[in-house]
Amino acid sequence: MHTLPPPPNDATELGFQDFVNLQLLATTLVKNKNYYLSNEKLNWLKVKSFEFRKDSPFIVGYKYDYFDEYKYIDVRSTKGSRRSGGNISMDDIVLKQLYTKALPISVEKKKDLINLCNKNVIPSIYHNFFFNLPSLSNKRADNIIAEADTDDKDENE
């Protein structure tokens, strides 16, 4: 019996400008993080599977075991209530870019990547990308990432 090769993976290349900060969206829309529709407390650490549906964007299904039936939580409602947390329009929420520039990698990591390019482990078509990656010393890179995280927290407070 002759088998066909699997279809190639369909990947979409993303740049730093393609990522948005979803924290505002979450804090605006998600009011209930603890109780599902039967007033029992939800244990997020035990959830094995989530279910999201286009027709019910604020109802999230989850289950603790793959063989269980989904239980549902209305993320808009307050503790133990089935009532919605208000009419929030998606048009009122403006998502901001998460990063304004590419995050640098450490000098050591860049050196290792360039070494892989020089050994042709990384195909030559990608070499230009790796040669042009911004890099900083580990300490400076950690400070920049921590600073970006602090800026995000300040904007949302």
C-alpha positions in Angstrom: 0.0 0.0 0.0 1.4 3.4 -1.0 1.0 6.2 1.5 1.0 9.9 0.6 3.4 12.2 2.4 1.8 14.6 5.0 0.9 18.0 3.7 3.5 20.7 4.5 3.0 22.8 7.6 1.3 26.1 6.9 3.2 28.7 9.0 2.6 32.4 9.3 5.7 34.5 10.0 5.1 37.2 12.6 7.1 40.2 13.6 7.2 42.1 16.9 4.7 44.5 15.5 2.1 41.7 15.1 1.7 41.1 18.9 -0.9 43.0 20.9 -1.3 43.5 24.6 -4.4 41.5 25.7 -4.2 42.6 29.3 -6.7 45.4 28.9 -9.1 43.1 27.0 -8.9 40.5 29.8 -9.4 43.0 32.7 -12.3 44.6 30.8 -14.1 41.5 29.8 -13.2 38.8 32.3 -15.0 39.5 35.6 -15.4 35.9 36.8 -12.3 33.9 37.1 -13.3 31.5 39.9 -16.9 30.2 39.7 -18.6 28.1 37.1 -22.3 28.1 36.4 -23.2 25.7 39.2 -21.5 28.0 41.8 -18.6 25.6 42.4 -15.1 27.0 42.5 -12.9 26.5 39.4 -9.4 25.2 39.9 -7.4 26.6 37.0 -4.3 24.5 37.7 -6.3 21.2 37.2 -7.9 22.2 33.9 -6.8 19.8 31.1 -8.8 21.2 28.2 -10.6 24.4 27.2 -13.5 24.9 24.7 -14.2 28.3 23.1 -17.0 28.9 20.7 -17.7 31.7 18.3 -21.4 31.7 19.0 -20.8 32.1 22.8 -17.6 34.2 23.2 -18.0 34.8 26.9 -18.8 31.2 27.9 -15.7 29.1 28.3 -15.9 25.3 28.6 -13.3 23.4 30.5 -12.7 20.0 32.0 -10.3 18.5 34.5 -10.0 15.2 32.7 -10.1 14.4 29.0 -12.9 12.0 29.5 -15.2 14.4 31.5 -18.0 16.4 30.0 -17.2 20.2 29.7 -18.3 22.4 32.5 -18.9 26.1 31.6 -18.0 29.4 33.1 -19.5 32.8 32.1 -16.4 35.0 32.4 -18.6 38.2 32.5 -20.7 37.3 35.5 -19.8 38.0 39.1 -19.3 35.3 41.8 -22.0 32.7 41.7 -24.2 34.7 39.4 -25.5 33.8 36.0 -26.1 37.4 35.1 -23.9 39.1 32.6 -21.4 41.7 33.8 -22.8 44.4 31.5 -23.0 45.2 27.8 -19.4 45.7 26.7 -18.9 46.4 23.0 -15.8 45.0 21.4 -15.7 48.2 19.4 -14.9 50.1 22.6 -11.7 48.2 23.3 -8.6 49.4 21.5 -5.7 46.9 21.5 -2.2 48.4 21.7 0.9 46.9 20.3 2.8 44.8 22.8 6.2 45.7 21.6 7.4 48.9 19.9 10.7 47.4 18.7 12.2 43.9 18.4 13.4 42.5 21.7 17.1 41.9 21.9 18.6 38.5 22.5 21.8 38.0 24.5 25.2 38.3 22.9 25.9 34.7 23.7 22.7 33.5 22.1 23.4 35.5 19.0 27.0 34.2 18.8 25.6 30.6 19.0 23.1 31.3 16.3 25.7 32.8 14.0 27.9 29.8 14.6 25.0 27.5 13.5 24.6 29.7 10.4 28.4 29.4 9.6 28.1 25.6 9.9 25.1 25.7 7.6 22.9 24.0 10.2 20.5 27.0 9.6 19.7 27.3 5.9 21.4 30.2 4.2 18.1 31.8 3.3 17.7 32.7 7.0 21.2 33.9 7.6 20.4 37.5 7.1 17.7 37.4 9.7 20.0 36.0 12.3 22.9 38.3 11.5 20.6 41.3 11.9 19.1 40.3 15.2 19.5 42.9 17.9 21.6 41.7 20.8 22.8 43.0 24.2 24.7 41.6 27.1 22.6 39.3 29.3 22.2 41.9 32.0 21.2 44.7 29.6 18.7 42.4 27.8 17.1 41.3 31.1 16.8 45.0 32.1 15.1 46.0 28.9 12.6 43.1 29.1 11.9 43.9 32.8 11.5 47.6 31.8 9.0 46.7 29.1 7.0 44.6 31.6 7.0 47.5 34.1 5.8 49.9 31.3 2.9 47.6 30.5 1.9 47.4 34.2 2.0 51.2 34.6 -0.2 51.7 31.5 -2.9 49.3 32.8 -3.0 50.7 36.4 
